[in-house]
Amino acid sequence: MPRPHALSGRVLRIVPLFALVALAPVAALAHPHMFVDAGMTLRFDDQGRLGAVGVVWVYDDFSSMLILGDLGLAGDADGNLSEDELTVLTEAARDWPQDFEGDLYLTQDGAPLELSGPLEARIHYRDGRLIETHLRAVIARPDPAEAPVSVRIYDPVYYTAYSLTAAPRIVGREDCRVTVDEADLSAAQKLYADELATLDAISASGEVPMPELGHAFADEVSLQCAP
């Protein structure tokens, strides 16, 4: 089942087998339940190494409403949240389960790069949407001049659909550039449909483990620096 963090977990629902079986013959398409506009800032340290990634998640208005309702938060008559309510949200955003990897994945030469948990997490509320920001330290502090660093934001089980809605920013180094390779959504949907075809072999008495194919729906950001 999906492994959400504290905020996205507020709207998580386990999908029973009979529901997936009912959907599979229709089109067997992947249907995410949360929609998040995402942005990233690639931050270099004073040695010219990639030290951290700043992340911005802007939740869709419906998911934002469900999260607020689950936490018992309603805001004032104008829909504004108090400082105390924002504090409750921020504490929830910082409380990640141990098995949640943060939906941020970095690799260099095909090898995964270890990241810290959320640092400097903050929550804002604007125009009916929750906005979450945090930093993730890159433990190895790689140098993209040695080999490009690949960055993707995605939910492995595609319960949450992330859209990279702004160009990635670079801070701390001027000889680097990013390219964005957009996901082939048609190919990703076919891959997902092929995976769901195995449902016929699963007993109708249990829950279906969601296919971990979220990476196929993710844009890939490639970070390169001059040697």
Protein Blocks (a to p, Z undefined) as FASTA:
>chain_A
ZZddfklmmmgccddfklmmmmmmmnopacdfbdcdddddddddfkopafbdcddddddf
klmmmmmmmnopgbjfkopacfklmmmmmmmmmmccfklgolpacdeehiacdddddehi
acddeehiacdddddddfklpafklpccddddddfklmaccddfbdcddehiakbccddd
dddfklmmmmmmmmmmmmmmpcfkbccddddfklmmpccddddddZZ
